Amino acid sequence: MKMLLGDSWVDRDERIDVIHPFDGSTVDTVPKATLDDVATALAAAERGAAAMRALTGYQRFQIVDRVADLMRENAEDLARTITLEEGKILAEGRLEVDRATEIIALSAEEAKRLGGEVVPLDGAPGVDGRLGFTVRVPCGVVVAISPFNFPLHLVCHKIGPAIAAGNACILKPATDTPLSALKMVELFLEAGTPPEALQCLTGPGGALGSALCSDPRVRKITFTGSRDVGERITNAAGLKRVTMELGSNSPLIVMPDADPELVAKTAVGTSFANAGQACISTQRIIAHRDIYADLVGSLGAATEGLTLGNPLEEGVDIAIQVGQPQDSTLIARKLFESGRRLCASPSYLAAHGVPRSVAELEGHRAILLQHDAPRYWPLLGENLPCQRVMTWRFLRIPRWRGRGGKV
């Protein structure tokens, strides 16, 4: 695919492969944008912002609402694109399209009701019979930087409100997953978004992001990603509005009166969705000692029913993570050698050469990883009724090469 620069779809000699995580095949290629492209995009965005300011709220509603209609018409293609570039199962890709479409539809509705407020001024002497009021106006040029794990939904979270509020937007999608974003931009143009009001630059985030975020013509930055990158963006932004979502640290605390089977069902559903690549996933389980044994049994049973395989095939529960696949054996050995605990069945340990002494889940095939990171220890004081902290999440799913299997 090409990237949208100014009002034209452009290519570059240097291109980036978009890889399907499951089998390593090349899905498509995208241009590698340069700093000159950033300068061109910023100049065009200023003109695009002027065009957007001239539109009424109802006109913006018509554009964004039409985008929602187009997303419904192209839902299956969008879902397959998500799966091909990001690796989540097709059912989750379809769910992501549904959620993204809802966000765009809500953004369209809000375009009609972006108002200010009336402020009474009679609380001070000498201002009888007077009032003040505020009016909301577009920020101008918005830079939107989106992550890999929800390549459509989080793009829509950014460009939908930006366009609905009358701004111009420069979108920088994740390098691994730019295709969904580019297709979304196509739909916005088809819906009537003014030329130069929306652009999409593809390429590495470091150089492009720094140039975009530090430019004074940019008046708003929206970013979803890591804390470290968020800090660098904040330092580069200066006096700009900045909105960030920087992941999470999400424990599930299980009290002794909880239903172990219900907890296990919930934990599995919130941990293995998108192969664990979600900031709101269950990342640790802190269990009371009185329920720990029952909970481990329920977690093992719930996990054994999950099916690994090709994300494009129906009936698959877990596929693979974005990035270069690593063999699970190497991960197990690294964790064991670093002093972290790895829990797996005796048969798994024997097959992969991992010492059986680290096993804690006799009779289960589930893999549990316990992170003994120092920053977690405040939760594990000696007087707390807590026996184990388990990280219930895949660090890396191995490449299965088309073979189905069980966790």
C-alpha positions in Angstrom: 0.0 0.0 0.0 1.0 3.6 -0.4 0.9 6.3 2.3 -1.2 9.5 2.2 0.9 12.6 2.1 -0.8 15.9 1.5 -3.7 15.0 -0.8 -1.9 12.3 -2.7 -1.1 8.6 -2.2 2.7 8.3 -2.5 5.4 5.7 -2.6 9.0 5.6 -1.7 12.1 3.7 -2.9 12.7 2.3 0.6 9.8 0.2 1.8 8.9 -1.8 4.9 7.5 -5.3 4.8 4.3 -6.0 6.8 4.7 -9.5 8.1 1.9 -12.0 9.0 3.0 -13.1 12.5 1.6 -16.6 12.2 3.7 -17.9 9.2 6.1 -15.1 8.5 4.7 -14.3 5.1 4.7 -10.8 3.7 1.2 -9.4 3.6 2.1 -6.1 1.9 4.7 -3.4 1.9 4.5 0.3 2.9 6.7 3.3 2.2 9.3 4.3 4.7 8.6 8.0 5.3 11.4 10.5 5.6 11.9 13.7 7.6 11.2 15.6 4.3 7.8 13.8 4.3 7.1 15.0 7.8 7.8 18.6 6.7 5.4 18.2 3.7 2.7 16.7 5.9 2.9 19.5 8.5 2.6 22.2 5.8 -0.4 20.3 4.2 -2.0 19.8 7.6 -2.1 23.6 8.2 -4.1 24.0 5.1 -6.2 21.0 6.0 -7.0 22.5 9.4 -8.2 25.7 7.7 -10.5 23.6 5.5 -11.9 21.7 8.5 -12.6 24.9 10.5 -14.8 26.1 7.7 -17.1 23.1 8.0 -20.2 23.2 10.2 -20.8 20.6 12.9 -23.5 19.0 10.8 -21.1 18.7 7.9 -18.5 17.0 10.0 -21.2 14.7 11.3 -22.2 13.7 7.8 -18.6 12.9 6.9 -17.8 10.8 10.0 -21.2 9.1 10.1 -20.6 8.1 6.4 -17.3 6.6 7.6 -19.2 4.4 10.0 -21.5 3.2 7.2 -18.5 2.3 5.1 -16.9 0.4 7.9 -20.0 -1.7 8.2 -19.9 -2.4 4.5 -16.2 -3.4 4.6 -16.2 -5.1 8.0 -15.0 -8.5 6.9 -12.1 -7.0 4.9 -11.1 -4.9 7.8 -11.2 -7.8 10.2 -9.0 -10.0 7.9 -6.6 -7.1 7.5 -6.3 -6.9 11.3 -5.7 -10.6 11.6 -3.1 -10.7 8.8 -0.9 -7.9 10.1 -1.4 -8.2 13.9 -2.0 -12.0 14.3 -5.1 -12.0 16.5 -7.8 -14.5 15.7 -10.4 -13.6 13.2 -13.2 -13.6 15.8 -11.3 -10.9 17.7 -10.6 -9.0 14.5 -14.3 -8.9 13.8 -15.0 -7.7 17.4 -12.4 -5.0 17.0 -14.1 -3.8 13.8 -17.4 -3.6 15.6 -16.0 -1.6 18.5 -14.1 0.7 16.1 -17.3 1.3 14.1 -19.1 2.2 17.3 -16.4 4.7 18.2 -16.7 6.4 14.8 -20.5 6.5 15.0 -20.3 8.1 18.5 -17.7 10.6 17.2 -20.0 11.6 14.5 -22.9 12.3 16.9 -20.6 14.4 19.1 -19.7 16.6 16.1 -23.3 18.0 16.4 -23.1 18.9 20.1 -19.7 20.4 20.7 -20.7 23.5 22.7 -19.3 25.7 25.4 -20.9 26.9 28.6 -22.4 30.0 30.2 -20.6 31.3 33.2 -22.5 33.6 35.7 -20.6 36.7 36.6 -22.8 38.2 39.4 -20.6 36.6 42.1 -18.5 39.8 42.2 -19.5 43.4 42.8 -20.2 45.7 39.8 -21.2 43.0 37.3 -24.9 42.8 37.8 -26.8 41.6 34.8 -23.8 40.2 33.0 -22.7 36.8 32.0 -19.7 35.2 30.3 -19.6 32.3 27.9 -17.1 29.9 26.4 -16.9 28.6 22.9 -15.0 25.4 21.8 -12.9 25.8 18.7 -10.7 23.2 17.0 -7.1 22.7 18.2 -5.8 22.8 14.6 -3.2 20.2 13.7 -3.4 16.9 15.7 -0.7 14.2 15.6 -2.1 10.7 16.4 0.4 7.9 17.2 -1.3 4.5 17.5 0.0 1.1 18.8 0.2 -2.3 17.2 -2.2 -4.3 19.4 -5.5 -2.8 18.2 -4.5 -1.4 14.8 -8.0 -0.3 13.8 -9.8 0.4 17.1 -7.2 2.7 18.6 -6.7 4.5 15.3 -10.4 5.2 15.3 -10.2 6.4 18.9 -7.9 9.2 17.7 -8.9 10.2 14.2 -12.6 9.9 14.8 -12.8 12.6 17.5 -10.1 14.7 15.8 -12.1 15.0 12.5 -15.4 15.3 14.3 -14.1 18.3 16.3 -12.9 20.1 13.1 -9.2 19.4 13.3 -6.6 18.2 10.7 -4.9 15.0 11.7 -1.5 13.4 10.8 -1.7 9.7 11.7 1.4 7.7 12.5 0.4 4.0 12.9 2.6 1.3 14.4 5.3 0.1 12.0 4.2 -3.5 12.4 0.6 -2.8 11.7 0.0 0.1 9.3 -2.5 -1.6 6.9 -5.6 -1.2 8.9 -4.8 2.5 9.4 -4.3 3.1 5.7 -7.6 1.4 4.9 -9.3 3.5 7.5 -7.8 6.6 5.9 -9.2 5.5 2.5 -12.7 5.3 4.0 -12.4 8.8 5.5 -11.5 10.1 2.1 -14.3 8.2 0.4 -16.7 9.7 3.0 -15.7 13.3 1.9 -13.0 14.4 4.3 -11.4 17.5 2.8 -8.0 17.0 1.1 -5.0 17.5 3.4 -7.2 17.2 6.5 -6.1 13.6 7.1 -2.7 12.2 6.3 -1.0 8.9 7.2 2.8 8.5 7.4 4.3 5.0 7.7 7.7 4.2 9.0 9.8 4.0 12.2 8.3 5.9 15.1 11.5 7.3 16.6 12.6 9.8 14.0 9.1 10.5 12.6 7.5 10.9 16.0 10.2 13.2 17.3 9.9 15.5 14.3 6.1 15.6 14.4 5.8 16.1 18.2 8.4 18.8 18.5 7.0 21.0 15.7 5.2 24.1 17.0 2.5 23.8 14.3 1.2 20.8 16.0 -1.3 21.8 18.7 -2.4 18.4 20.0 -0.8 15.0 20.4 -2.6 11.8 21.1 -0.5 8.7 21.9 -1.1 5.1 23.0 2.0 3.1 23.8 4.7 2.6 26.4 5.5 4.8 29.3 9.1 5.4 28.1 8.0 6.6 24.7 5.3 8.7 26.3 7.8 10.4 28.4 10.0 11.2 25.4 6.9 12.6 23.6 6.1 14.8 26.6 9.6 16.2 26.7 9.5 16.9 23.0 6.0 18.4 22.9 6.5 21.6 24.8 3.4 23.7 25.3 1.0 21.4 23.5 -2.1 19.5 24.6 -1.1 15.9 25.1 -3.3 12.9 25.7 -1.7 9.6 26.5 -2.6 6.0 27.4 0.5 4.3 28.6 -0.5 0.8 29.4 -1.2 -0.6 32.8 -0.1 -2.9 35.6 -3.2 -5.0 36.1 -3.4 -7.5 39.0 -6.5 -9.7 39.7 -6.9 -10.0 43.4 -8.8 -13.2 44.5 -10.4 -13.2 47.9 -11.1 -16.4 49.8 -14.9 -16.3 49.3 -14.6 -16.1 45.5 -15.9 -18.8 43.1 -12.7 -20.4 41.7 -14.3 -21.5 38.5 -15.8 -18.1 37.8 -12.4 -16.5 38.5 -10.7 -18.9 36.2 -13.2 -18.3 33.4 -12.7 -14.5 33.8 -8.9 -14.7 34.1 -8.5 -16.9 31.0 -10.8 -14.7 29.0 -9.0 -11.5 30.0 -5.5 -12.9 29.8 -5.3 -14.8 26.5 -7.4 -12.5 24.4 -5.2 -11.1 21.6 -2.5 -13.5 22.8 -2.1 -11.4 26.0 -1.3 -8.2 24.0 -3.7 -5.8 25.8 -3.0 -3.2 28.4 -6.2 -4.2 30.3 -5.4 -7.9 30.4 -5.0 -9.8 33.6 -1.3 -9.6 34.1 -0.9 -11.0 37.6 -3.1 -13.0 39.9 -2.8 -12.4 43.6 -4.7 -15.2 45.4 -5.5 -15.7 49.1 -3.8 -18.8 50.5 -7.2 -20.4 51.3 -8.3 -20.4 47.7 -5.0 -20.8 46.0 -5.1 -24.6 45.4 -8.6 -24.6 44.1 -7.9 -21.6 41.9 -4.8 -23.3 40.3 -6.9 -26.4 39.5 -9.6 -24.3 37.9 -7.2 -22.2 35.9 -5.5 -25.3 34.6 -8.8 -26.9 33.5 -10.0 -23.7 31.9 -6.8 -23.2 30.0 -6.5 -26.7 28.7 -9.6 -26.1 26.5 -8.0 -23.3 24.5 -6.9 -24.1 21.0 -3.8 -22.8 19.3 -3.6 -22.4 15.5 -4.0 -20.3 12.4 -5.8 -17.1 13.4 -7.7 -17.1 10.1 -9.3 -20.5 10.9 -12.6 -20.7 12.8 -12.5 -22.3 16.2 -9.0 -21.1 17.1 -8.7 -19.4 20.5 -5.1 -18.2 20.5 -2.8 -17.5 17.6 0.5 -15.6 17.9 2.0 -12.4 19.0 3.4 -9.6 16.8 7.1 -9.5 16.2 9.7 -12.2 15.6 8.5 -15.5 17.1 10.7 -17.1 19.7 10.8 -20.7 20.6 9.0 -21.3 23.9 11.9 -23.5 25.1 14.3 -20.6 24.9 11.9 -18.5 27.0 11.6 -21.2 29.6 15.3 -21.6 29.9 15.9 -17.9 30.1 13.3 -17.5 32.8 14.7 -20.5 34.8 18.3 -19.3 34.5 17.3 -15.8 35.7 15.8 -17.2 38.8 12.2 -16.7 37.8 9.7 -19.6 38.3 8.2 -21.5 35.4 5.2 -23.7 36.0 4.2 -26.4 33.5 3.3 -30.0 33.3 5.9 -32.7 33.9 5.5 -33.9 30.3 6.1 -30.4 28.9 9.2 -29.9 31.1 10.6 -33.3 30.1 10.0 -32.6 26.4 11.7 -29.3 26.5 14.6 -30.1 28.8 13.5 -27.9 31.7 14.2 -29.2 35.2 11.2 -30.7 36.7 11.9 -29.1 40.1 10.4 -25.9 38.9 7.0 -27.4 38.1 4.1 -26.4 40.3 1.1 -27.6 38.2 1.2 -31.3 38.3 -1.2 -32.8 35.8 -1.9 -29.6 33.9 -0.5 -28.4 30.5 -1.0 -24.8 31.4 2.1 -22.6 31.4 2.3 -20.0 34.2 5.1 -17.6 34.6 5.9 -15.9 37.9 7.7 -12.6 37.7 9.8 -12.0 40.8 10.3 -8.4 39.9 11.4 -6.2 42.8 8.7 -3.6 42.1 6.0 -6.3 42.9 7.4 -7.1 46.4 5.5 -4.3 48.2 2.4 -6.4 47.4 3.9 -9.4 49.1 4.7 -8.3 52.6 5.1 -11.1 55.1 2.0 -10.2 57.0 -0.3 -10.3 53.9 -2.5 -13.4 53.4 -1.0 -13.9 49.9 0.8 -17.2 48.9 1.7 -16.7 45.3 1.8 -14.1 42.6 1.3 -15.6 39.2 1.8 -13.8 35.9 -1.0 -15.4 33.8 0.1 -14.3 30.4 2.0 -15.4 27.4 5.3 -13.6 26.8 5.6 -15.1 23.4 3.6 -17.6 21.5 5.7 -20.0 19.4 5.2 -20.2 15.6 2.9 -23.2 15.1 3.2 -23.4 11.3 -0.4 -24.4 10.7 -0.6 -27.1 13.3 -3.4 -26.8 15.9 -2.7 -27.7 19.5 -3.6 -27.1 23.0 -2.1 -24.7 25.5 
